[in-house]
Amino acid sequence: MVLVRDEIPNVATAANGVVGILAVMYSIDHAFVTASLLILLAIVLDGIDGALARMMSVESAVGRDMDSVADMLSFCIAPAVLIYSWHYDTSAGASLGVFQDQSPERAVNLMAVVASGSGMLLGMYRLNRYRIADYDLGHFRGLPTPAYAFFVVVAMYTMPGVEAMAAAMVVGLLMVAPIRYPKLRGWLAVPALVGLALAAAALASPDLRVVLMVPALTLIAIYIAGPAPISRFEDGTWS
């Protein structure tokens, strides 16, 4: 029974990974609303598995590695495929053709490749650094990948395509930046849950999509920008 109990947080982690794979599939099928909702659900599941592990005092190397893989699927690969599938126009021709034919459509295609690829690679690096070096810190070093994924989802619905991809690239860089971000526990979890609820309600309500997405974007923007003034250099290294 103890072994079964110890695996409960890993069930939530596995569910996170499954949801991430489904988000990729729905993005490929251009079912963007469903894919976006699945990414938001993965964020919730990621919070649940951590809460369960702390509540049950369960920690293992297997669980840590599973969490990293699931997060890579849901918060690095799924947002990348969402950006690419949404903004890459196959009828405009290959993105690298922009060097011979400087058409706006090919340029947008190239931007879609760069925005999706860079976010995925930066997120993968961020997750591996966290697993190997930052796991025991009391804060996040760099923007956490769920926050990046949340931003991508909200930006896709509140900004024009080029602006949304440009913003995603800038925010992606923050995942590897030497900036301290607080862990969303206790009262700090409340605005995060409100933002997720607003975004989910917006996706389910086309008539209110922009109205509800704007406050969701505001909340994630506050989290993204808030720690910058208080980041500091300690003992010769960023922490």
Buried (B, 14 or more C-beta within 10 A) or exposed (E): EEEEEBBBBBEBBBBBBBBBBBBBBBBEEEBBBBBBBBBBBBBBBBBBBBBBBEEEEBEEEEBBEBBBBBBBBBBBBBBBBBBBBBBBEEEBBEBEBBEEEEEEBBBBBBBBBBBBBBBBBBBBBBBEBBBEEBEEEEEBBBBBBBBBBBBBBBBBBBBEBBEBBBBBBEBBEBBBBEBBBBEBEEEEEEBBBEBBBBBBBBBEEEEEBEEBBBBBBBBBBEBBEEBEEEBEEEEEEBB
